[in-house]
């Protein structure tokens, strides 16, 4: 795999093997021409495009969440259950030869597959199926393309506000499958504009009642997932009113409800009667707007190194919770109970218990929440604090605190950021929240010799681009790490 253009040349149908979405056998032996000759083929190809998102080593199945938590004060390397993994993430000592090349490859692979669906259904295959069927599939592909570009730009580029007009280098925008192309990096502003364009187009195309069949409804694109991601993207780009407006669309839909303290955690680890919505196999109601459905039948989902395995002594247990994080929860806050205290050989470590395992296999796997209702309240509160109108920031912060058994934070930027850290801990948000707000990363509960602070600005806020990409594509300017 010398460059992503080569990677995306692989047959589109290689992505239709995700059993979580499809019941039929993979169609990898067919050409993309044959597979995409029917609306059913396009449906299968679109469903399969979700599969790489569950990758443990490359995306949401583990590394995108756990790796980013280890780069902050939310996590530390385990003292007692260390398999030798994740040291680069914890030490934040990446290099062009030791970076997230898998994310780069997988994201552009998904983008390429989505491009095929979008471009063909809008072009040569525009007569297949009904208009509604085509629109729903295009909307799904637009969402996945937008999410892929967004994850790439916030990983491999400095945050939006790094320059006053976001004119600094982002990542290449790829909208066509051109095997001879060697694209240069677009600006961060251009990437965000493309992400927003894809999402707003998807919002206008998708049937509000549409749900992909054959999987957990929250594990596939819906109009609310599109609107939720738009709220986040607008928040990152400081478009406060739009961030608030799109959060309100999701909140006002009535499709989701806040988890209560008992939903989040009841019982105890000691009596074996613990229960949590985080451990459920699927979410048909509650807060989850979009999630990654994990199952070992998905060949992309390396469940043996997945999020459950890296955050429990029953697995590898490399990633433990830090005392920096545990210490911010006041007594009575149910979120402070979501930690698993080690005993015996593992005494001295505490692990996050959001990923306790669904009990479907050995080792266990977990769904990973990507967009939740709580984030929408937090997005809206932050947007209002920064000038948006149409909502009450204090009320938005209060509804979260009330359902968590916690005190309401003050309606300030500091207050909402603390609430975000408590609420979204171990869901992969904190590193990006620090970056987008221009806040230094600080931590005290770290091993000897590990970086305790990264000021802002600093080159470490943008991960190195894999050298295999910059070597193969002379137009791709690298990030300087020194």
N, C-alpha and C positions, 0 to 999 in steps of 0.2 A: 504494500500500500504506500506508494511513493507520494501521492498527493490526492486530495479529496476528489479531484475531477476523475481520477481513475476509479476511486471507490464508488462514485455515483454512477459509473458506467455499468455496474452490476445490474442484472435484470431486476426490474421493478418488482416482479412477482416473488422475489426472495423474501419479501416482507410479509407474505400472506400466511406465514406458518404459525402465527400466534393463536394458540388454541383457545385462549381466553375470549377471543372475539369470534372465532370461526369453528365450525364443527367439521367441515370437510377437510380432506387431506391437503397438505401444501401443494401449490401449483408450480413449484420451482422448475419442473421439467418443461413447462410451457414457455413459449416466447411471450414477451409483453404484448406483441401484436395480437396473439390469440387470446390472452387473458383479458385484454382491454377491448374486446370486440363486442361485449355485452355489458349492460348496466350492472349485472350481477358480478362480472369481473371487476368493474370499477369499485363496486361495494367491497369486495374482498380485498382489493389492493389498498383501499383507504383504511379498512379495518386493520390490515397488517402493518400499516405505517405507524401505529401506536406502539408496536412491540419494542423497538429499541429504547423507548423512554424508560422501560423497566430494567434496563441494564444496570447491574450492580457496580461493575467496575468503571462504567462510563457515564451514567446519568442518574435518574431519580431512584433506581433500585437501591443505591447506597451512596456512592461517592459524592454526588452533587449536594446531598444533604449532610452526610457525616463529614466529608472533607471540608466543607465550608464551616461547619461548627467547630472543627478542630483548629481552624485558623483564627478563632476568637476565644474570648474568655468563657464561653459556654461549655467547653470541652477540654479534656486533657487525655493524653495517652494513659492507658491503664497501668497501674503499678503491679498488678498481680496476674493479668490474663493477656499478656502481650505476645502476639504471634509474629511480631516483626513487621506488620503491615502499617501503612498510613503515616510513617515517620516524615515523609516529605511534606504532607499536608500540615502536620502538627508544627513542624519547624519552619514552614513557609520558605523553604529553600529550593524553589523550583528552578529549572533551567530549560532552555529550548530542547534538550534531550530528555528531560524528566518533567513533563508538564501534562496537561489533560488532552493529549492527542486523541484519545478515544472519544471524548466528547465532541471534539472538532469533527472527526470522521463521521460519527453517528448522526450528529445534527445535520451535516450537509447531505448525508445519505437520506434522511427523512425529508429534507427540503427537496431533494431531487425527485423523490417518489411523489411528493405532493405536487410538484410542478407538472409531472406527467398527468396526474388526475385533473388538475385545474386547466391546463392548456388544452388537453384533448377534449374534455367535456365542454369547453368554451369554443372549440374549433371543430376538428374533423369528426368528433363523436357527439356533436351537439344535438343529434336527433335520437340518441339512445334513451330509452326509458321515458319517463314523464319529466316535465320541467321541474316539478317539485323534487323528484328523486335526484336529478342532476344538481339542483341548487343545494340540497342538503349535503351531498358529497363534496361539492366544491367548498361549501362553508367549513366542513370538517378539515379539509386539506388546507384551507387558508389559515385556520386556527393553528394547526400543527406547524405550518411553515412559519407563522408569526412567533409561536412559542420557541421554535428552534433558533430563529434569528435573534430573538430577545435573550435567550440563555447564552448564546454565543457572544453577543455584544457586552453583556454585563459581566462575563467571565474574562474575555480577552481584550477588553478596552477599559480605559479609565471611565469613571461614572459621567453621566450626562453633564453635570455642572462643572466638570473639570476645566472647561473653557467657557467663556461667557455666551458663546453661540453654538456650543457643542460641535465645533468644527474639527476637533481632534480625531485621530484615526479610530475607526470602529472595526468592522469585519466586512468581508465581501457580501454584497447582496446578490443572491443567485436566484433568478426567476425562470431560467431556461436550462435545459440539459444540452450543454454545448461541450463536447468532449475535447475540443481544441482550445477552449478558453483558459486564460490565465488571469483571472480577475484581480484587480488591485483592491485595497481596502477602501470601502466607503467611509464617510464621516459618521460619527455617532448620531448626529442629527438625521442624516439620511436613513440610517438603519431604523431609528425610531419612527420616522415618517412612514417607512415601508411597513413596519409592524402594525402601526395604527391603521394604515390604509387596508391591510389585509383583514384586520379584525373588524373594522367598521363595515367593510364589504361583506364579511361573513355574517355579521349581525343582520344585515339587510336581506340576506339570502335564506338563512335557515328558518325552517318552520318552528315556531316556539314550542310546538308539541313534539318535535322530533326527538327520538331516542334510538340510538343504535341497538339493534336486537342482539341477543346472545352474550351479553356481558352485564356487569354491574352498571346501572345507569350513570353513576357518577364517574365511571372510568372512561366515558366517551364525551365528545363535545356536545354541549347544549348551548342555547342562547345565553344562559346565565353564566356558563364558563367563559364564553366570549366576552360578556360584559364585565365579569370579574377580572379577567386579565386586562381588559382595557383600563379599568380603574387603577390597577397596579402600574401599568405602563405610563399612564398620565401622571401618577404620583411620582414615579421615578424621574420624569421629565419636568416636574414642578408645574404642571398645568392643573392648578388646584381645583378650579371649578369643574372641569371635566372629570377629574379624579373623584370628586364628591358626587357628581351627577350619576356616574356609572355605578358607584357603590350604592347609591340610592335605588337605582333600577333593580339591583339584585335584592337588596333588603326589602323593598316594597313589593316584590313579586309574591311574597308569602309562601314561596316554595321551600324555604329553609327556616329552621328554628334554632335558637341558641341551645347548646348543651347546658344542662344544669350541673351542679357540683356532683350529684349522684351519677349522672351520665358519664362524667369524666373519670370518676373513680369511686367505687364503693367496695366495702369489705376491706381486707388487708392481705398483704403477701404472707404474713405469718400464719393465718388460719386457712390459707389456701382458697379463700372465697373472694379474691380480688376480681373486679370486673371493670372494663373500660370500653368506651366506644372506639378508642384507638385500636383495640384488639379485635374488633368485629371483622368478619369475613367481607362484608360489604355494607354500604351505607345507603339505604333507600330513603332515609329522612335525616333530619338533623342539620349539621353545619357543612358537611362536605359538598362542595360545588363541583370540584374536579379532583380526581385522584388517580394514581397509578395502581392498577390492579396487579398484584404480584402472585405468581404461581410458577412452580418449577416446570410446568409443561411448556412455558414460554422459553424457547431456547436462548433468548437474549437475557433472561432473568437469571443471573448467576446466584441462585438462592443460597448456595453454599458459602458465598461471601457477601450476602445481602445485608440489608440494614439491620435485621434482627440479629444476625450472626456477629456483626461488628459492635453491637451495643449490648451484649449480654455475656456473662461468663459461661453460660451454657453453650455458647458458640465460641468465636475467637475472642470476643470481648476487648478488642484493642481500644475502642473509643468509650471513655468513661465521662461522666458529668463532672464538671469542675465545682469546687467550693465557691468560686466566684459567682456562679449561677445559682447554686442551691441557696446561697445566703441572701438572695434578693426576695425570696418568698416569705411573706409574713405568716405568722401562726394563723391557721384557719384557712389559708389559701389552698384550695384543693390541688392546684397545680404543683404545689410543693410536695405532694404525695406521689407524684409520678416519677419516682426514683427508686431503683432497686439496690438495696444495701447489701454488699458482699459479706459473706460469712465464711468461716473456716479458712481455707487456703486463699480465699478472695477477700478477706477482711481488709479494710483500708481503701477499698474502691466503692464508688457509687455509680450505677449506670442509669441512663434514662429509660423509663418504662413505657414510653409511648409505643415502643415496638416490641411487644411482649410475645408476639407470634399468634397466628390464627389457629394453630393446632392441626393444620391440614397435612403436614408432612414432617419429616424429621431430616434435616432441621426445619424449623418453622419459617414461614414467610409472612410478610405484612403488606397490606395496602399502605401507600404513602400519600397523605393528603397534600395537594398542591395549592388549591384555592379553597378557603373556608369562609364561612359567614363572618366569623370574628374579624378576619382581615378587612372585610368590607367596612365594618364599624370603625376599625382603626384607621383605615385609609380616609374615611370621611371625616373623622375627628381631626386628623392631621391637616387635611385640606382646609377645613373650616378655620383652624387655628392660624393658617397661613393666608386667609382672605376669602375663601369660598363662602358662599351663602346658601341658605335653603335647609340647613340642619343645625343641630345643637351639639357642639363637641362634648360638652360636659355630660349630656345625656348619653351620647354614644360610649363614652368611657365608663359611665356608670353601669350600663347594661352588662358590660363585660365583667366588671368588678362584682356586681351583685350576684351573677351566676357562678362566680369563682370563690366566693367567700372572702373577698379581699377589699381593701380600702380603695376608694376611687382616687385615681391620680389627678393632679391639678391639670387644668386645660392649658398646658404649655407644650412647647415642642419637647422639652425634656420629659414631661409627664407622659406624653403619648409614646415616646421612644422607649421608656422604661416598661410601659404596658405592653408594647409590641414584643420586647425581649422576653417578658414573662409568658405571654400568651403563645408566641410562635416559636419558642425555644425548641431546638432539635427538629425543626421543619425547614431549615436551610435559608432563613431570612436575615439573620443578624449581621453577617458579613456584608451583605448588600445594603442593609439599613445604615450601617456605619459609613460605607462608601458614598452612598447617595446623599447623605447629610453632611459629608465632609468631617466626620468625627474620627479621631484617632482610635485605633484598636488598642486596648490595654487589658492586661491580665496579670494576676499574681500567682495563681495556683498552676504553676508550670514546672517542668523538670529543669534541672540545672543546665544552663547553656541555651535554653530555648528563648526565642525573642519574646519579650514582655510587652513591647509597644511598637506599633507601626503608626507613625504620624501621618497626618493628611496635609498636603499631598505627598505621595511617595510612589515609586515605580511599582511596588508590590501590589497595588490595588488593581493592576491589570496583569493577568497571568501571561507567561511567555507563549508565543505562538510556536507550535511544534516545528523544529528545524527541518523535518522532512517536507513540510509544506513550503517554507521559504526557500529551501534549496531547489525544489522542483518548480517553483513559481517565482521568478525573479521580480515580478510585479508586486509581490506580497511583502510589504515592509515589516520587519520583525519588531517586537517590543524589546527594548533594551533593559536587561536585568543586570545590575552591577552593584 
